[in-house]
Amino acid sequence: MNIQTLTQYFLQYGAFFIYLIVLLEYMNLPGFPAGLIMPLAGIWAAKGEISFPVVMILTLAAGLTGSWVLYFLGRLGGPKVMGFYFKKFPKQQAVIENKMEMIREKGSTGVFVSKLLPMVRTIISIPAGMVKMDFMKYTISSAMGIFIWNLVFVGAGYFFGEAAIKVLG
């Protein structure tokens, strides 16, 4: 998707479009450019088409919703669902198994830090669910990491405008 297409969707569907793209990206579905839509949403906020706090609330809510889906996938599905998931995404098996061990050792801190790391930030939810991490601790540590991550991307668009798209896109 190019910037013109994304802008057209935003004009057509409004804030829901931002929520949907970020949600799908946090569910670890390939091909959804949240790293592009968040700076673009920041640009839209800077131009007054949507407020900056609304963008942050939408992206945080979408990030948490997507993370919860993967958390419960890991918690309720366990090894059976993971067997299917690993067949579909075999490269992620070693990463998820490694992160399960890290969560057992570091808990909430491990989730928070992982939410700040590319690639790991979306899949950390699955091992957190599989080790049955306390849901409230998981949610708080996830929300803090998601907020910081999203603030960087949305803020880049807001403060640096069109130049941010060239760097991040």
TATA-V141687 format. One record per residue. N is the residue number from 1. RES is the residue in three letters. SS is DSSP state (a for helix, b for strand, c for the rest). PSI is psi in degrees with one decimal (none if undefined). D_FIRST is the distance of its C-alpha to the first C-alpha in Angstrom with 2 decimals. Layout:
# TATA-V141687
N_RES_SS_PSI_D_FIRST ; N_RES_SS_PSI_D_FIRST
This chain:
# TATA-V141687
1_MET_c_135.2_0.00 ; 2_ASN_c_172.6_3.76 ; 3_ILE_a_-37.1_6.78 ; 4_GLN_a_-41.1_8.25 ; 5_THR_a_-45.2_6.20 ; 6_LEU_a_-42.3_6.72 ; 7_THR_a_-41.0_10.15 ; 8_GLN_a_-43.0_10.90 ; 9_TYR_a_-41.9_10.53 ; 10_PHE_a_-45.3_12.65 ; 11_LEU_a_-33.5_15.10 ; 12_GLN_a_-42.9_15.41 ; 13_TYR_a_-9.8_15.79 ; 14_GLY_c_-148.1_16.94 ; 15_ALA_a_-30.1_17.72 ; 16_PHE_a_-35.2_17.28 ; 17_PHE_a_-43.5_13.46 ; 18_ILE_a_-48.8_13.91 ; 19_TYR_a_-48.9_16.48 ; 20_LEU_a_-48.0_14.66 ; 21_ILE_a_-44.2_11.60 ; 22_VAL_a_-40.2_14.26 ; 23_LEU_a_-50.1_16.63 ; 24_LEU_a_-36.9_14.60 ; 25_GLU_a_-41.2_13.92 ; 26_TYR_a_-17.4_17.68 ; 27_MET_c_6.0_18.56 ; 28_ASN_c_31.0_17.30 ; 29_LEU_c_125.4_14.89 ; 30_PRO_c_148.8_12.67 ; 31_GLY_c_-1.2_8.92 ; 32_PHE_c_113.2_8.70 ; 33_PRO_c_63.9_7.84 ; 34_ALA_a_-30.7_11.08 ; 35_GLY_a_-16.0_11.99 ; 36_LEU_a_-39.2_9.46 ; 37_ILE_a_-33.5_10.06 ; 38_MET_a_-47.5_13.77 ; 39_PRO_a_-36.2_14.36 ; 40_LEU_a_-39.4_12.51 ; 41_ALA_a_-36.3_14.83 ; 42_GLY_a_-40.0_17.61 ; 43_ILE_a_-44.0_17.04 ; 44_TRP_a_-38.7_17.17 ; 45_ALA_a_-42.1_20.33 ; 46_ALA_a_-30.9_21.81 ; 47_LYS_c_-2.8_21.46 ; 48_GLY_c_10.9_23.21 ; 49_GLU_c_-19.4_20.63 ; 50_ILE_c_151.8_21.12 ; 51_SER_c_148.2_23.69 ; 52_PHE_a_-47.4_23.16 ; 53_PRO_a_-36.6_25.38 ; 54_VAL_a_-43.2_23.48 ; 55_VAL_a_-44.2_20.17 ; 56_MET_a_-40.6_22.20 ; 57_ILE_a_-44.8_23.86 ; 58_LEU_a_-46.3_20.72 ; 59_THR_a_-34.6_19.06 ; 60_LEU_a_-45.6_22.48 ; 61_ALA_a_-42.8_23.08 ; 62_ALA_a_-42.9_19.78 ; 63_GLY_a_-42.8_20.48 ; 64_LEU_a_-43.3_24.03 ; 65_THR_a_-47.7_23.30 ; 66_GLY_a_-39.5_21.00 ; 67_SER_a_-39.3_23.64 ; 68_TRP_a_-38.3_26.40 ; 69_VAL_a_-48.0_24.94 ; 70_LEU_a_-34.7_24.98 ; 71_TYR_a_-49.7_28.35 ; 72_PHE_a_-27.1_29.93 ; 73_LEU_a_-46.5_28.50 ; 74_GLY_a_-41.8_30.42 ; 75_ARG_a_-44.7_33.41 ; 76_LEU_a_-32.7_34.01 ; 77_GLY_a_-32.2_32.77 ; 78_GLY_a_-143.7_34.21 ; 79_PRO_a_-32.3_34.83 ; 80_LYS_a_-50.1_34.27 ; 81_VAL_a_-36.8_30.67 ; 82_MET_a_-34.8_30.11 ; 83_GLY_a_-44.9_31.49 ; 84_PHE_a_-45.3_28.84 ; 85_TYR_a_-42.9_26.09 ; 86_PHE_a_-29.6_27.41 ; 87_LYS_a_-37.5_27.46 ; 88_LYS_a_-36.7_23.75 ; 89_PHE_c_70.5_22.97 ; 90_PRO_c_-28.4_26.10 ; 91_LYS_c_-19.4_25.08 ; 92_GLN_a_-9.9_25.08 ; 93_GLN_a_-50.2_28.69 ; 94_ALA_a_-39.2_30.43 ; 95_VAL_a_-46.2_28.26 ; 96_ILE_a_-44.0_28.95 ; 97_GLU_a_-40.1_32.62 ; 98_ASN_a_-42.7_32.90 ; 99_LYS_a_-30.4_31.38 ; 100_MET_a_-43.7_33.81 ; 101_GLU_a_-41.4_36.65 ; 102_MET_a_-40.7_35.32 ; 103_ILE_a_-39.4_35.06 ; 104_ARG_a_-37.1_38.60 ; 105_GLU_a_-44.3_39.78 ; 106_LYS_a_-17.7_37.80 ; 107_GLY_c_-131.4_36.84 ; 108_SER_a_-37.3_35.00 ; 109_THR_a_-40.0_34.82 ; 110_GLY_a_-40.1_33.01 ; 111_VAL_a_-46.5_30.37 ; 112_PHE_a_-50.9_30.00 ; 113_VAL_a_-40.7_29.66 ; 114_SER_a_-32.6_27.25 ; 115_LYS_c_-9.6_24.88 ; 116_LEU_c_2.0_24.68 ; 117_LEU_c_128.4_23.79 ; 118_PRO_c_149.0_20.40 ; 119_MET_c_-48.7_20.12 ; 120_VAL_a_-29.7_23.42 ; 121_ARG_a_-29.7_22.53 ; 122_THR_a_-37.9_20.94 ; 123_ILE_a_-10.8_23.36 ; 124_ILE_a_-24.4_26.48 ; 125_SER_a_-34.9_26.72 ; 126_ILE_a_-53.6_27.76 ; 127_PRO_a_-31.0_30.75 ; 128_ALA_a_-40.2_31.72 ; 129_GLY_a_-40.4_32.13 ; 130_MET_a_-34.5_33.91 ; 131_VAL_c_5.0_36.48 ; 132_LYS_c_45.8_36.90 ; 133_MET_c_142.5_36.32 ; 134_ASP_c_127.1_37.60 ; 135_PHE_a_-39.5_34.85 ; 136_MET_a_-42.7_35.73 ; 137_LYS_a_-41.4_35.79 ; 138_TYR_a_-46.5_32.49 ; 139_THR_a_-44.3_30.94 ; 140_ILE_a_-47.1_32.45 ; 141_SER_a_-36.0_31.49 ; 142_SER_a_-46.7_27.91 ; 143_ALA_a_-41.0_27.64 ; 144_MET_a_-45.0_28.98 ; 145_GLY_a_-43.7_26.61 ; 146_ILE_a_-44.0_23.51 ; 147_PHE_a_-46.9_24.68 ; 148_ILE_a_-47.2_25.17 ; 149_TRP_a_-49.6_21.85 ; 150_ASN_a_-36.2_19.93 ; 151_LEU_a_-38.6_22.33 ; 152_VAL_a_-46.8_21.51 ; 153_PHE_a_-46.1_17.76 ; 154_VAL_a_-42.1_18.22 ; 155_GLY_a_-37.3_21.30 ; 156_ALA_a_-43.3_19.68 ; 157_GLY_a_-40.7_17.45 ; 158_TYR_a_-47.3_20.55 ; 159_PHE_a_-29.8_23.00 ; 160_PHE_a_-4.9_21.24 ; 161_GLY_c_-138.9_18.83 ; 162_GLU_a_-31.6_16.59 ; 163_ALA_a_-30.9_18.11 ; 164_ALA_a_-37.5_16.70 ; 165_ILE_a_-40.8_13.06 ; 166_LYS_a_-37.5_14.40 ; 167_VAL_a_-47.4_16.29 ; 168_LEU_a_-23.7_14.04 ; 169_GLY_c_none_10.66
